[in-house]
Amino acid sequence: MQEILTFVTYLIVWLVCSYVLKVENGLAKLLISLTAAVLVYVLIGMMYSKRENKRGKDND
């Protein structure tokens, strides 16, 4: 699930850069899209980690 959301984020940001922001530089679009995708991946990982820690404390 986490990887799918990351991929979707990458595509959406790429399209936003291309059509909404009219960024023509391919490297800039790549860097912006990858940064957004990695950020989403890390945030979801942190959310899952926090949830697991909370479940662990509740079971003790």
Stockholm file with secondary structure:
# STOCKHOLM 1.0

chainA/1-60         MQEILTFVTYLIVWLVCSYVLKVENGLAKLLISLTAAVLVYVLIGMMYSKRENKRGKDND
#=GR chainA/1-60 SS CHHHHHHHHHHHHHHIIIIISCCCCHHHHHHHHHHHHHHHHHHHHHHHHHHHHHHHHHHC
#=GC SS_cons        CHHHHHHHHHHHHHHIIIIISCCCCHHHHHHHHHHHHHHHHHHHHHHHHHHHHHHHHHHC
//
